[in-house]
Amino acid sequence: MAFEVRIEGDARVVVSGELDMATSPELTSAIEALAKTGEPRVLVDLSDVSFIDSTGISALVLAMAKVEVHGAVLVLGRVSRQVDTALSMVGLESEFVRDVSSS
């Protein structure tokens, strides 16, 4: 599966494919671009992420910090089982705001 980051609507980033060292900068850039628009929250849909490594997780943490600098909040929408497992393995599952309506 090819990697893709799309911005949908005003403040929604949809990611599909493998989120790793080669692709994570694209995610961080998309999230930061939305945060700069003044949106109060940026929703990230990771339901189609087939693989995530430590650099992908780091990209999410970095993006969360960049969003907060702009006075917004990073919200995780739907996440794939791979993302959920990886966040749990490193103890970050509760560090992200989750959108319960996306579950």
C-alpha positions in Angstrom: 0.0 0.0 0.0 1.4 3.4 -1.0 1.7 6.1 1.7 -0.7 9.0 1.5 -1.5 12.0 3.6 -4.6 14.0 2.6 -6.1 17.0 4.2 -9.9 16.8 4.2 -12.2 19.6 5.2 -10.9 22.3 7.5 -8.8 20.3 10.0 -8.7 16.6 9.2 -5.6 14.7 8.2 -6.1 11.2 6.8 -3.1 8.9 6.6 -2.8 5.6 4.9 0.0 3.2 4.3 3.3 2.8 6.3 4.2 5.6 8.7 7.9 5.3 9.1 11.2 7.3 8.8 10.6 7.9 5.1 7.0 9.1 5.4 6.7 10.7 8.8 7.9 14.2 7.8 5.0 14.4 5.4 2.6 13.8 8.2 4.2 16.3 10.5 4.2 19.0 7.8 0.5 18.4 7.0 -0.5 18.6 10.7 1.6 21.7 11.3 0.1 23.4 8.2 -3.4 22.9 9.6 -2.4 24.1 13.0 -1.1 27.4 11.5 -4.6 28.1 10.1 -6.0 28.8 13.5 -8.2 25.8 13.8 -8.8 24.9 17.4 -8.2 21.2 16.8 -6.6 19.0 14.2 -8.1 15.5 13.8 -5.8 12.8 12.5 -7.4 9.6 11.1 -4.9 6.7 11.2 -7.4 3.9 10.5 -5.7 3.0 7.2 -2.1 2.9 8.6 -0.8 -0.6 7.9 2.6 -0.1 9.8 4.0 2.4 12.2 7.5 2.4 13.7 9.2 4.5 16.3 9.8 7.4 13.9 6.1 7.4 13.1 5.2 7.5 16.8 7.8 10.3 17.3 6.2 12.2 14.4 2.8 12.1 16.2 4.4 13.3 19.4 6.2 16.1 17.6 3.1 17.1 15.7 1.1 17.2 19.0 3.7 19.6 20.4 3.7 21.8 17.2 -0.1 22.0 17.3 -0.1 23.1 20.9 2.4 25.9 20.1 -0.3 27.2 17.8 -3.0 27.0 20.5 -4.7 24.0 19.1 -5.1 20.4 20.1 -4.1 17.2 18.2 -7.0 14.7 18.3 -6.6 11.1 17.2 -9.7 9.9 15.3 -9.9 6.3 14.2 -6.6 4.4 14.5 -5.7 1.0 13.0 -4.9 -1.9 15.3 -1.2 -1.5 14.4 -1.2 2.1 15.6 -3.2 1.3 18.8 -0.8 -1.6 19.6 2.3 0.6 19.0 1.0 3.4 21.2 0.2 0.9 23.9 3.6 -0.7 23.7 5.4 2.6 24.3 2.9 3.8 27.0 1.5 6.7 24.9 -2.0 5.5 24.4 -3.4 7.9 27.0 -1.2 10.9 26.0 -3.3 11.7 22.9 -6.8 13.2 23.0 -9.1 10.7 21.3 -12.3 11.6 19.3 -14.8 9.2 20.7 -17.2 9.9 17.8 -14.7 8.3 15.4 -14.5 5.0 17.2 
